[in-house]
């Protein structure tokens, strides 16, 4: 399934300055794996010791993933993810 991901300005150097990218994944963890595969180094900026970095916020359709299971939060086709 494909998900649109909004990239904040500070991380756009990893995506060739793209404001939004598409990637696939059934959970936030698999989405981050996909993003890191397409944009090497991006995963390291989002994760630390296998968890979301303290000051990284990710939202699925405007809901904070920390209240949805964090990295296990499930995605549906067409969801919008904002970092």
PyMOL CGO cylinders between C-alpha atoms (Angstrom):
from pymol import cmd
from pymol.cgo import CYLINDER

trace = [
    CYLINDER, 0.00, 0.00, 0.00, 1.21, 3.47, -0.80, 0.3, 1, 1, 1, 1, 1, 1,
    CYLINDER, 1.21, 3.47, -0.80, 1.26, 6.28, 1.73, 0.3, 1, 1, 1, 1, 1, 1,
    CYLINDER, 1.26, 6.28, 1.73, 1.99, 9.98, 1.18, 0.3, 1, 1, 1, 1, 1, 1,
    CYLINDER, 1.99, 9.98, 1.18, 4.63, 11.26, 3.61, 0.3, 1, 1, 1, 1, 1, 1,
    CYLINDER, 4.63, 11.26, 3.61, 5.12, 14.98, 4.29, 0.3, 1, 1, 1, 1, 1, 1,
    CYLINDER, 5.12, 14.98, 4.29, 8.78, 15.76, 4.95, 0.3, 1, 1, 1, 1, 1, 1,
    CYLINDER, 8.78, 15.76, 4.95, 9.78, 18.68, 7.21, 0.3, 1, 1, 1, 1, 1, 1,
    CYLINDER, 9.78, 18.68, 7.21, 12.23, 21.25, 5.86, 0.3, 1, 1, 1, 1, 1, 1,
    CYLINDER, 12.23, 21.25, 5.86, 15.08, 20.06, 8.08, 0.3, 1, 1, 1, 1, 1, 1,
    CYLINDER, 15.08, 20.06, 8.08, 14.95, 16.53, 6.58, 0.3, 1, 1, 1, 1, 1, 1,
    CYLINDER, 14.95, 16.53, 6.58, 14.42, 17.48, 2.93, 0.3, 1, 1, 1, 1, 1, 1,
    CYLINDER, 14.42, 17.48, 2.93, 18.14, 17.24, 2.18, 0.3, 1, 1, 1, 1, 1, 1,
    CYLINDER, 18.14, 17.24, 2.18, 17.61, 13.45, 2.37, 0.3, 1, 1, 1, 1, 1, 1,
    CYLINDER, 17.61, 13.45, 2.37, 14.74, 13.51, -0.15, 0.3, 1, 1, 1, 1, 1, 1,
    CYLINDER, 14.74, 13.51, -0.15, 16.28, 15.80, -2.77, 0.3, 1, 1, 1, 1, 1, 1,
    CYLINDER, 16.28, 15.80, -2.77, 14.32, 18.71, -1.27, 0.3, 1, 1, 1, 1, 1, 1,
    CYLINDER, 14.32, 18.71, -1.27, 10.97, 17.00, -1.91, 0.3, 1, 1, 1, 1, 1, 1,
    CYLINDER, 10.97, 17.00, -1.91, 8.22, 18.26, 0.38, 0.3, 1, 1, 1, 1, 1, 1,
    CYLINDER, 8.22, 18.26, 0.38, 6.25, 15.04, 0.02, 0.3, 1, 1, 1, 1, 1, 1,
    CYLINDER, 6.25, 15.04, 0.02, 7.25, 11.52, -0.98, 0.3, 1, 1, 1, 1, 1, 1,
    CYLINDER, 7.25, 11.52, -0.98, 5.43, 8.23, -1.37, 0.3, 1, 1, 1, 1, 1, 1,
    CYLINDER, 5.43, 8.23, -1.37, 6.43, 4.95, 0.20, 0.3, 1, 1, 1, 1, 1, 1,
    CYLINDER, 6.43, 4.95, 0.20, 4.77, 1.73, 1.21, 0.3, 1, 1, 1, 1, 1, 1,
    CYLINDER, 4.77, 1.73, 1.21, 4.29, 0.03, 4.54, 0.3, 1, 1, 1, 1, 1, 1,
    CYLINDER, 4.29, 0.03, 4.54, 1.71, -1.57, 6.76, 0.3, 1, 1, 1, 1, 1, 1,
    CYLINDER, 1.71, -1.57, 6.76, 3.07, 0.06, 9.92, 0.3, 1, 1, 1, 1, 1, 1,
    CYLINDER, 3.07, 0.06, 9.92, 5.17, 3.09, 10.80, 0.3, 1, 1, 1, 1, 1, 1,
    CYLINDER, 5.17, 3.09, 10.80, 8.16, 0.77, 11.29, 0.3, 1, 1, 1, 1, 1, 1,
    CYLINDER, 8.16, 0.77, 11.29, 7.86, -0.69, 7.77, 0.3, 1, 1, 1, 1, 1, 1,
    CYLINDER, 7.86, -0.69, 7.77, 7.23, 2.79, 6.34, 0.3, 1, 1, 1, 1, 1, 1,
    CYLINDER, 7.23, 2.79, 6.34, 10.46, 4.07, 7.93, 0.3, 1, 1, 1, 1, 1, 1,
    CYLINDER, 10.46, 4.07, 7.93, 12.29, 1.04, 6.51, 0.3, 1, 1, 1, 1, 1, 1,
    CYLINDER, 12.29, 1.04, 6.51, 10.92, 1.89, 3.05, 0.3, 1, 1, 1, 1, 1, 1,
    CYLINDER, 10.92, 1.89, 3.05, 11.87, 5.56, 3.43, 0.3, 1, 1, 1, 1, 1, 1,
    CYLINDER, 11.87, 5.56, 3.43, 15.39, 4.67, 4.51, 0.3, 1, 1, 1, 1, 1, 1,
    CYLINDER, 15.39, 4.67, 4.51, 15.73, 2.34, 1.51, 0.3, 1, 1, 1, 1, 1, 1,
    CYLINDER, 15.73, 2.34, 1.51, 14.75, 5.10, -0.91, 0.3, 1, 1, 1, 1, 1, 1,
    CYLINDER, 14.75, 5.10, -0.91, 16.44, 7.93, 0.99, 0.3, 1, 1, 1, 1, 1, 1,
    CYLINDER, 16.44, 7.93, 0.99, 19.51, 6.54, 2.81, 0.3, 1, 1, 1, 1, 1, 1,
    CYLINDER, 19.51, 6.54, 2.81, 20.17, 8.13, 6.19, 0.3, 1, 1, 1, 1, 1, 1,
    CYLINDER, 20.17, 8.13, 6.19, 16.61, 9.28, 6.76, 0.3, 1, 1, 1, 1, 1, 1,
    CYLINDER, 16.61, 9.28, 6.76, 15.85, 6.33, 9.03, 0.3, 1, 1, 1, 1, 1, 1,
    CYLINDER, 15.85, 6.33, 9.03, 18.77, 7.24, 11.30, 0.3, 1, 1, 1, 1, 1, 1,
    CYLINDER, 18.77, 7.24, 11.30, 17.34, 10.73, 11.72, 0.3, 1, 1, 1, 1, 1, 1,
    CYLINDER, 17.34, 10.73, 11.72, 13.97, 9.31, 12.81, 0.3, 1, 1, 1, 1, 1, 1,
    CYLINDER, 13.97, 9.31, 12.81, 15.04, 6.38, 15.00, 0.3, 1, 1, 1, 1, 1, 1,
    CYLINDER, 15.04, 6.38, 15.00, 17.47, 5.93, 17.87, 0.3, 1, 1, 1, 1, 1, 1,
    CYLINDER, 17.47, 5.93, 17.87, 18.06, 2.52, 19.45, 0.3, 1, 1, 1, 1, 1, 1,
    CYLINDER, 18.06, 2.52, 19.45, 15.06, 1.14, 17.55, 0.3, 1, 1, 1, 1, 1, 1,
    CYLINDER, 15.06, 1.14, 17.55, 12.63, 3.76, 18.88, 0.3, 1, 1, 1, 1, 1, 1,
    CYLINDER, 12.63, 3.76, 18.88, 11.40, 7.12, 17.62, 0.3, 1, 1, 1, 1, 1, 1,
    CYLINDER, 11.40, 7.12, 17.62, 13.82, 9.85, 18.56, 0.3, 1, 1, 1, 1, 1, 1,
    CYLINDER, 13.82, 9.85, 18.56, 12.60, 11.94, 21.46, 0.3, 1, 1, 1, 1, 1, 1,
    CYLINDER, 12.60, 11.94, 21.46, 11.91, 15.07, 19.43, 0.3, 1, 1, 1, 1, 1, 1,
    CYLINDER, 11.91, 15.07, 19.43, 10.57, 13.38, 16.30, 0.3, 1, 1, 1, 1, 1, 1,
    CYLINDER, 10.57, 13.38, 16.30, 6.81, 13.53, 15.93, 0.3, 1, 1, 1, 1, 1, 1,
    CYLINDER, 6.81, 13.53, 15.93, 4.98, 11.44, 13.35, 0.3, 1, 1, 1, 1, 1, 1,
    CYLINDER, 4.98, 11.44, 13.35, 1.28, 11.76, 12.63, 0.3, 1, 1, 1, 1, 1, 1,
    CYLINDER, 1.28, 11.76, 12.63, -1.09, 9.51, 10.71, 0.3, 1, 1, 1, 1, 1, 1,
    CYLINDER, -1.09, 9.51, 10.71, -3.98, 11.59, 9.41, 0.3, 1, 1, 1, 1, 1, 1,
    CYLINDER, -3.98, 11.59, 9.41, -3.22, 14.23, 12.10, 0.3, 1, 1, 1, 1, 1, 1,
    CYLINDER, -3.22, 14.23, 12.10, -3.11, 11.68, 14.98, 0.3, 1, 1, 1, 1, 1, 1,
    CYLINDER, -3.11, 11.68, 14.98, 0.14, 11.27, 16.95, 0.3, 1, 1, 1, 1, 1, 1,
    CYLINDER, 0.14, 11.27, 16.95, 1.52, 7.75, 16.47, 0.3, 1, 1, 1, 1, 1, 1,
    CYLINDER, 1.52, 7.75, 16.47, 2.70, 7.67, 20.09, 0.3, 1, 1, 1, 1, 1, 1,
    CYLINDER, 2.70, 7.67, 20.09, -0.97, 7.25, 21.05, 0.3, 1, 1, 1, 1, 1, 1,
    CYLINDER, -0.97, 7.25, 21.05, -1.58, 4.68, 18.31, 0.3, 1, 1, 1, 1, 1, 1,
    CYLINDER, -1.58, 4.68, 18.31, 1.11, 2.13, 19.10, 0.3, 1, 1, 1, 1, 1, 1,
    CYLINDER, 1.11, 2.13, 19.10, 4.19, 4.13, 18.06, 0.3, 1, 1, 1, 1, 1, 1,
    CYLINDER, 4.19, 4.13, 18.06, 6.20, 2.14, 15.50, 0.3, 1, 1, 1, 1, 1, 1,
    CYLINDER, 6.20, 2.14, 15.50, 3.50, -0.56, 15.43, 0.3, 1, 1, 1, 1, 1, 1,
    CYLINDER, 3.50, -0.56, 15.43, 0.79, 1.95, 14.42, 0.3, 1, 1, 1, 1, 1, 1,
    CYLINDER, 0.79, 1.95, 14.42, -1.01, 0.51, 11.41, 0.3, 1, 1, 1, 1, 1, 1,
    CYLINDER, -1.01, 0.51, 11.41, -1.36, 2.27, 8.08, 0.3, 1, 1, 1, 1, 1, 1,
    CYLINDER, -1.36, 2.27, 8.08, -4.13, 2.02, 5.48, 0.3, 1, 1, 1, 1, 1, 1,
    CYLINDER, -4.13, 2.02, 5.48, -3.88, 2.67, 1.77, 0.3, 1, 1, 1, 1, 1, 1,
    CYLINDER, -3.88, 2.67, 1.77, -4.16, 6.40, 1.12, 0.3, 1, 1, 1, 1, 1, 1,
    CYLINDER, -4.16, 6.40, 1.12, -3.22, 7.49, 4.66, 0.3, 1, 1, 1, 1, 1, 1,
    CYLINDER, -3.22, 7.49, 4.66, -1.32, 10.73, 5.04, 0.3, 1, 1, 1, 1, 1, 1,
    CYLINDER, -1.32, 10.73, 5.04, 1.77, 10.66, 7.25, 0.3, 1, 1, 1, 1, 1, 1,
    CYLINDER, 1.77, 10.66, 7.25, 3.43, 13.83, 8.51, 0.3, 1, 1, 1, 1, 1, 1,
    CYLINDER, 3.43, 13.83, 8.51, 6.88, 13.88, 10.11, 0.3, 1, 1, 1, 1, 1, 1,
]
cmd.load_cgo(trace, "trace")
